Amino acid sequence: MKPIDIFKALSNETRLQIVEWLKEPEKHFPPSQDINDFENVGVCVTQFHEKLNVTQSTASQHLAILNRAGLVTTSRRGKWTYYKRNEETFQQLKELVEHDL
């Protein structure tokens, strides 16, 4: 975990909104057509682009930045990519802020 990468990723309002939604995805996203297991599978990129009202490419770019910072994890199901919060990174960030900053 590089703290600077995390803070850069979270400095964007859209990306901050994404990680907030992923904290409780069942409250913010309807189940997708074939996957309704947010805890184990995550949220499909299509659901983000629809909720954010941006292109799929733009949503994917935001998610890629969050992924590179370690804030989300990805899994593939066929041609679709699903995203979940990486709670381990958020715990490490919490400890960093509490103890070092």
C-alpha positions as CSV (number, residue, x, y, z in Angstrom):
1,M,0.0,0.0,0.0
2,K,1.4,3.4,-1.1
3,P,-0.4,6.1,0.9
4,I,0.2,8.7,-1.8
5,D,-1.6,6.5,-4.4
6,I,-4.5,5.9,-2.0
7,F,-4.9,9.6,-1.2
8,K,-4.6,10.5,-4.9
9,A,-7.3,8.0,-5.8
10,L,-9.6,9.3,-3.1
11,S,-9.1,12.9,-4.0
12,N,-11.6,12.6,-6.8
13,E,-15.2,13.0,-5.9
14,T,-16.4,10.3,-8.3
15,R,-14.0,7.7,-7.0
16,L,-14.8,8.7,-3.4
17,Q,-18.5,8.1,-4.2
18,I,-17.7,4.7,-5.7
19,V,-15.9,3.5,-2.6
20,E,-18.7,4.8,-0.5
21,W,-21.3,2.9,-2.6
22,L,-19.1,-0.3,-2.4
23,K,-19.2,-0.1,1.4
24,E,-22.9,-1.2,1.2
25,P,-23.5,-2.2,-2.4
26,E,-26.9,-3.8,-1.7
27,K,-28.2,-0.4,-0.7
28,H,-27.0,1.4,-3.8
29,F,-27.2,-1.1,-6.7
30,P,-30.0,-3.4,-7.8
31,P,-29.0,-7.0,-8.3
32,S,-27.7,-7.5,-11.9
33,Q,-29.4,-9.9,-14.3
34,D,-27.3,-13.0,-13.4
35,I,-25.4,-12.0,-10.3
36,N,-27.0,-10.8,-7.0
37,D,-24.2,-11.8,-4.7
38,F,-22.5,-8.5,-3.9
39,E,-20.5,-9.9,-1.0
40,N,-18.8,-12.6,-2.9
41,V,-18.8,-11.3,-6.5
42,G,-19.1,-7.5,-6.3
43,V,-20.6,-4.9,-8.6
44,C,-20.4,-5.0,-12.4
45,V,-18.7,-2.0,-14.2
46,T,-22.0,-1.6,-16.1
47,Q,-23.8,-0.8,-12.9
48,F,-21.3,1.9,-12.1
49,H,-21.5,3.6,-15.5
50,E,-25.3,3.7,-15.3
51,K,-25.4,5.0,-11.8
52,L,-22.7,7.6,-12.4
53,N,-24.3,8.6,-15.7
54,V,-20.9,8.4,-17.5
55,T,-19.6,6.2,-20.3
56,Q,-18.5,2.7,-19.5
57,S,-14.9,3.8,-20.4
58,T,-15.0,6.6,-17.9
59,A,-16.3,4.4,-15.2
60,S,-13.6,1.8,-16.0
61,Q,-10.9,4.4,-15.8
62,H,-12.1,5.5,-12.3
63,L,-12.2,1.8,-11.2
64,A,-8.8,1.1,-12.6
65,I,-7.3,3.9,-10.5
66,L,-9.0,2.6,-7.4
67,N,-7.7,-0.9,-8.3
68,R,-4.1,0.3,-8.8
69,A,-4.3,2.0,-5.4
70,G,-5.4,-1.3,-3.8
71,L,-8.8,0.1,-2.8
72,V,-10.9,-2.3,-4.8
73,T,-10.4,-5.9,-6.0
74,T,-11.7,-7.3,-9.3
75,S,-13.0,-10.6,-10.5
76,R,-14.1,-11.6,-14.0
77,R,-17.2,-13.5,-14.9
78,G,-17.2,-14.1,-18.7
79,K,-16.8,-10.8,-20.4
80,W,-17.8,-8.8,-17.3
81,T,-15.6,-7.4,-14.5
82,Y,-16.9,-7.0,-11.0
83,Y,-15.5,-4.8,-8.2
84,K,-15.5,-5.0,-4.4
85,R,-13.9,-2.8,-1.8
86,N,-10.6,-4.1,-0.5
87,E,-11.4,-3.9,3.2
88,E,-7.8,-4.8,4.1
89,T,-6.5,-1.7,2.5
90,F,-9.1,0.4,4.2
91,Q,-8.0,-1.1,7.6
92,Q,-4.4,-0.3,6.8
93,L,-5.3,3.2,5.8
94,K,-7.2,3.7,9.1
95,E,-4.2,2.5,11.1
96,L,-1.9,4.8,9.1
97,V,-4.1,7.8,9.9
98,E,-4.6,6.9,13.5
99,H,-0.9,6.2,14.3
100,D,1.3,8.0,11.8
101,L,-0.5,11.1,10.6
